Amino acid sequence: MTPDARWILARRGPRNLLDPRRAYAASVEDELTEEGAVAPVATIFLTNRECPWTCLMCDLWQNTLQETVAPGAIPEQIRQALASLPPARRIKLYNAGSFFDPKAVPPEDHAAIVELTAPFERVVVESHPALVGEACFELSRRLGGGRLEVAMGLETAHPEVLARLNKGMTVEDFGRAARALVARGIAVRAFVLVGLPYLSPAESRAWCRRSVAFAFDAGVRVVALIPTRTGNGALDALAEAGAFAPPTLSLLEACLSDALRLDRGQAFADLWDLPRLAGCRSCFPGRADRLVRMNLWQAIAPPISCSSCGGSA
């Protein structure tokens, strides 16, 4: 079965109620820079209209609106979020879709956003590969100095699975967009899924490694490994039908190790909502700390043995 947008939408639950003048979340976390230093990075999760693509695995729609925010709302969200956060060197403006979608972030707000992000050495925004174009290149020119980084969801380099994710792009589309960004001095970050529908865990691991390698071949500087989550309705239905097995902590650890062994660029495990992968409560704290160290060291840390579950990872 290849789900279409209608099938995916029919399985959704309710959205969260949001204030269009407030970011729905914000945090500061340490991340290793391309120079090998650890820098505090502010991440602001902007409240805006839902992405026009209806991806099978997406749960970000739960924190989106059904209408475009008024001009000035996005800069106000950034101002309020920054006022609540400790100092940071870099900033991520994540908006559950594409920064360059004019129905998500009004283009007339770009100037104010450039001004608000002036203190930061790197500004990371999200985009679907189809929206990488002149608006993106103009934002880079406004920011100046190679400060822009664009994060794009590759998800997987498996062509058939990617098509069934309903993402509205091909592997080749991602490669073209990444190369266009790199050619203009814009850094690229890729999101790759850990745990794919329609594949076994062993196949998912193999394709995760191939996807990370593809991203680096396309000029990507950083790959973030995202455990595929149930809870969006569509993946829950696939899990019930036996077409999806949620990823385990062991699979995430293995995929990060595989990516680091490539030694082609930086690879990070996304640790948001990591407790849902806990499995064994005895070894989870140590294994979570191991992933943090691997993210910051960009090296494979010694495995954690567990007498309770008998596992070692």
Secondary structure, 3 states (H helix, E strand, C coil): CCCCHHHHHHCCCCCCCCCCCCCCEEEEEEEECCCCCEEEEEEEECCCECCCCCCCCCCHHHHCECCCCCCCHHHHHHHHHHHHCCCCCEEEEECCCCCCCCCCCCHHHHHHHHHHCCCCCEEEEECCHHHCCHHHHHHHHHHCCCCEEEEEEEECCCHHHHHHCCCCCCHHHHHHHHHHHHHCCCEEEEEEEECCCCCCHHHHHHHHHHHHHHHHHCCCCEEEEEECCCCCCHHHHHHHCCCCCCCCHHHHHHHHHHHHHHCCCEEEECCCCHHHHCCCCCCHHHHHHHHHHHHHHCCCCCCCECCCCCCEC
